Amino acid sequence: MARITASVYTSHVPAIGAALDLGKDHEPYWQRLFSGYEFSKQWMRDHTPDVIFLVYNDHATAFSLEFIPTFALGTAAEFAVADEGWGPRPVPRVIGHPELASHIAQSVIQSDFDLTIVNRMDVDHGLTVPLSLMFGQPEAWPCPVIPFAVNVVQYPVPSGRRCFELGKALRRAIETYDRPLDIQIWGTGGMSHQLQGARAGLINRDWDNRFLDRLISDPAALAEVPHIEYVREAGSEGIELVMWLIARGAMDDIAGGKAPNVAHRFYHVPASNTAVGHLILENR
Amino acid sequence: MALDKPYTNIPGTTIFDTDQSRKGYWLNQFCMSLMKAENRERFKADERGYLDEWPMTEDQKQAVLSRDLNRCIQLGGNIYFLAKIGATDGRSFQQMAGSMTGMTEEEYRDMMINGGRSVEGNRYIGEDGDAQPDRQPQGRTGGNI
């Protein structure tokens, strides 16, 4: 049977991708950020999974205002890298896993989560920047990736609780897949940032670090935090952090297993407008 | 019953909800069109003419022409859509976000390097933080440093 071996959490700031693509990653400004991912790249080499289930949000890229799916599951064989307006990032195409994705669709929808099944979806920085941070700049991504896009752009967006419950359903889905695959689930976005108005540039280091603490040791209580707290404390775009709860809800301890091992924790301000947070949690 | 909006009392913050989205539908859809290279070229060659192909309000068109992102957001725009205008102009998210504060690019970048804007005094309208309406625009040129 398939098994979730670990979850990875990281911000997905577009400027990080641009810094890598333009060869600026050795500049001191960026070195402070990338140094926090050195451990992670080695860890990825040692723990390359068979498939990554990657939770992210589309930033008005694949989805305009014509369609706004709350939860969009990518079931295609491959996904093109989007042109977000600056031209597509020079990174490999994303290879999907249609068979596992279809199994997940079947299982999770029958568990009462109304996913949208998407067979054509260009993927933006929300998905490619985490891959770059964890894998560097390979010719091809080392494993298939199932993209899972969450609407956190137009309200109403899903609650933390809904995301956490969805994580539990994903775990049940993956564990009933009858091939022995090692799966990682990644939650991306955040941490505190605001990209609009007179409050642009907001960073809340204390709140972010409490979020990391609670995500590790008390995720069920964290899942009860209402949207307004994210917005008020972590900025209007800090709402992306609800996506981390999907990955966290899929871990062993939530289903009665052992607490995860915290393999890595990193926090840095700033990357462009944003606070960067990063965790690797391993099931034991 | 009206929608519950607990988020209207945060300074300098507009939540992109269904009402804003309805108001900004064509503004945002115009922005989406700039994801195609050929449309970016056409827009750059004749901004007014390109905008006139869209059923946007005159206020929205003026806000785009003057690159007034705060006004665009007030008129229903969302930053991830508006970012396509910035991309067309060759501007980064940091330049776009900074432009909404009144600070120069350098002032905004320095604020971020020094840890970003504090949340203290900026949680509710009526507190005394630097994002409050009576302290705009910010930065040296705004006269509020």
Interface residues (C-beta under 8 A of the other chain):
Chain A: P14 A15 A18 Y29 H59 A60 T61 S64 L65 E66 A82 D83 E84 G85 W86 G87 V153 Q154 Y155 P156 S192 Q194 L195 Q196 G197 A198 R199 A200 G201 L202 I203 N204 R205 W207 H227 I228 V231 R232 E233 S236 E237 V269 P270 S272 N273 A275
Chain B: P6 Y7 I10 P11 G12 T13 T14 I15 F16 D17 T18 S21 Y25 N28 Q29 C31 M32 L34 M35 K36 A37 R40 L69 N70 I73 N78 I79 Y80 F81 A83 K84 G86 A87 T88 S92 F93 Q94 M96 A97 G98 M100 T101 G102 Y108 M111 M112 I113 G115 G116 R117 S118 V119 N122 R123 Y124 A131 Q132 P133 R135 Q136 P137 Q138
